[in-house]
Amino acid sequence: MSLIEEVVLEGSKNGELTAGQKWELVHRIYHSYRGLDVLQPLIDDPAITEIMINSHREIFIERDGQVSRNEAEFESRERLEDMIQSIVAKVNRTVNEMSPIVDARLQDGSRVNVVLPPVALKGPTMTIRKFSANPLTMESLILRGALTEQAAELLRVLVQSKFNLFIGGGTGSGKTTFLNALSQWIPEEERIITIEDSAELQIRTVPNLVSLETRNANTEGKGEIGIRDLIRSSLRMRPNRIIVGEVRGAEAIEMLNAMNTGHDGRLYSSIYSSFLPVSDTQPL
């Protein structure tokens, strides 16, 4: 950063740039090399919860529940494509014309979805769902009016008693937020296995935690590891509960099989998010 500042100050001695413009230029250059280019200020803004890149010249954001267009633009389509490749490579995933759709995540845990041409007609498309560094607790949800104290108490009893729960809802309705809040009632002595397409859950009250993530197939179409595979493997990892991030395909069969083969079923689940508490008394 200091080197960039020196170069900018040296090149702007003629006074053509104001102090504010110099500051903006320094940070723009820095973010283009060490961050996410024009997206970095949006990532750093805690009030922004979603960033929607429809093309390199069209960026929308969600702030306080309101969607609006942002003035930021990438300098070229190629620059956006380079940044996408950098993001997915950091989580050992690939995206190209042959496999144009991928889910990934940023280093801060933000969820990333990418769709490339020819599927995306306007150019490379990327959607970033940001998550708070401090997940909402059940107490804060009550204060916000998301649910009543009576409902929260019932849920506490269900979680601690290892009942099956299903969490469902539309995009952005708060499924992951609610699941994180429910997890605060998991006894800390339990062993938890989380299974997700792209790691999003923020469980901080259980020390014995194993996080598993799916893997896409390679360029030869081999090596794919899906949620169904991970559920099957997790049953041999001595779990007290299995938390499945998304249930919307063949993995539902594997979960039902677990219930019918001595794992006692007890499941927190949804179309997208799930808990699967496993019986402490049944052999794995």
N, C-alpha and C positions, 0 to 999 in steps of 0.2 A: 504494500500500500504506500509506504513512504517513497519508494522509487517512482511509482506512478505520479505521486504528488509533485516530486521534483521535476519530472519531465513536463507535466502540465503547466506548472508555474514558469518553467523556463521558456516554454513555447507560447506563453500568453503575456509576456512582458509588455507588449504593445498596448495592453489595456482593453483589448476587444471583448474580453469576457469579464463578467461581473464575478464577485466572490461566490455567489450562489451557483452560477453556471460552471465555475471551476470545480466546486464541490460535486456537482452532479456529474461532470465529465470524469472526475477521478473515480467515483463509485461505479459509473457505467463501465469504464474500462476494467476495473477490478472484478466486477461481477461477470463480465464476459469471459474472464479467464478462470476465476476461482469459484464462481457461483452459477446461477441459472440465468445469466444475462438479464434481459428486461423483466424476467419473472421474479428475480430475487427480492426487490422491494415489496412485491405482493406477497411473497412467501413470508417475509419478515413482519408483515403487518398482522398483528393478532386479531384485528377486527374482521379480516377477510377469511371466510370459511371455505370458499370454493373458487377455483380459477379454471376458466373454460377457454381453451385456445381452439378456435374454429379453423383458423389458418394463420399463417405467419403475420398477417395484417389485421387480424380480428380477434381480440381478446375481451372476454367478459369476466366479471367477478361477482361474487355474492358477498355482500356486507350487511350484517344485521338482518338477514333474511331477504334483502332486496338485491335483485340482479341488475347490473348496469354495465355498459361498455366502458372499458378502460382505454385510455389514449395510447398506451404502450404498444409498440409493434416490433417484430423482429426485422432485422435489416434485410433478410432474405429467407426464402423457403429452405435453402441449404443450411442456414444457421440453425433453424428450428429442428431440422432433421438431425443435425450433428448433436444437438442437445438431447434429443430423444434417445439417440443411440447411446450417449453417455449415461443417461439415467438407467436404462434397462440393463446395460452392461454391468453396472455396479451391483445388481441383484442377480447376476448370472442368467439373464434372459435375453432373447433375441426377438427382433421384429423386423420384417422386411416385406417385399411384395408377395412372396410365397406364403408368409405367415404374418398378415398385416394387423393382427389384433393381439395386444398383450396387456397384462396387469402387472404393475410394478409398485415400488414405493420409494420415497425419498429417504435421506438419512434421518430426518426428524420423524419418520413414521407416516408421513402424509401418503395417502393412496393415489396412485397414478394409473390412469387408463389411456392407452394409445391406440389409435386407429389410423393406418396409413392408406394412401392411394394404392390400388385403384378402388378400394372399398370406400374411402373418404374422398368425395368428389371435389371438394374445395382445397384439398391439400392436407398435409399432416395435421391430425386432430389429437389434442391431449386434454384430459380433464384431471385436475388435481383436487382431491378432497383433503383439506387440512384438519388435523385433530389437535385439540388443546393439549398443551404441555401438562396441564393439571386437570385430569378427567373429572367430570361432574360426579359428585357423590349422591347417594339417595337423599341425604338431607337437603342438598342444594336443589334437587329436582322437586322436592316438596315445597321449598320456599318459592320456586318459580311457578308453582301451581300445576306441575306436570302430573302429579298424582296426590292422593290424600294420605294422611298419616296412617289411616286404617288400612288402605291398600298396601302401603309400604310394609306395615307390620305383618300382613298376610303373606306377602312375598318373602319376607325374612324367614318366616316359619317354613315356607315351602322350600326355600334354598337350603336351609340348615337340616331339613328333614329329607333332602334328596328326592324331592318330587320332580316329575317331568314338567318342564315348562317350554312353551313354544313362543318365540318372539318374532312377530311378522309385521311388515309395514312397507310403505312405498319408499322410493329413493329420498334420502335426506330426512326421513321421519324420526331418526334417532335410535335405530336398533342397536348399533354398536355402542352408543353412549349409554343406553339403558343396560346393555349386557355388562359393560364395565362397572356400572353402579351396582348391579346385582352381585358382582364378584366380590364386593367388599364383605359379604356375609359368608363366604366360603371359609370354613375353619382352616387356620394357617398350618395345621399339622397334616393336611391332605396333600396328595401328589396330583398335580393337574397337568394334563396334556392339551395343548391348543393346536388346532389344525385349521389352516387358512389358505386361501388362494394367494393372498398377499397380506402379510402380517399387519394387523391394525389394532388388535386388542391390547389394552394397557392394564394388565393385572399386576397390582403392586403389593397386595396383601398376603400373597402365598409364596413363600421362599422356594418350595419344591415344585418348580415350574419348568416344563419342557415345551418349547414352541417349535412346531413343524410347519413347513410351507411347501406347497405343491411345486412341481417343476414341469416346464413345458418340454415338448419333444425337441430334439435337435434338428439340424437342417436335413438329416436323413429320415426324419419322422420317427426316431427312436429315443428311448430314454425318458418318456413322459411318466411322471408320478402324480396321480390325481388324488383328490380328497378320499375317494373310496379306498385306494391303496394305503393311505396314511391311517385311516380309521382301522383297517384290518391289522396294521402293524402296531398301532397304539394299544390295542387290547392285550398285547404281550409285553407292555412296558410297565405293568403294575400300577395302572392309574386308579385313583379314587373318583376322578371326574375327567371326562373328555369334553372339551369345548370346541365345537366345529363352527368355523366362521361363516360358511355358506352351505346351505343344503338345498339344492335345486336340480339334482340329477340322480345318477345311479347310486351315489353315496347314501341316499335315503334307504336303499335296500340293505346296505351294509349295517346301518344303524339299527334297522329292524332285526337283522340277524343277530346283532349283539344282544338285543333284548330277549331273543328266543333261545339263546345258547348259554344261559347261566350268568349273564352280566347284569341282570336285574333291571335293565331298561332305563330307569329313571333319567329323564332326558329334559334338558332345557334346550329348546330348539326353535328354529323358524325357517322360513323359506331362505333366509340369508344368514341367520346367526343361531348357534345352538350350544347348549351345555349337555353333556352326557355323563351324569354321575354314575359311577360303576360300583356295584355292590362290594363292600369290604369282606363279605363272607363267602363269595363265590370264587372258585379258582379261575385263573386266566388261562 
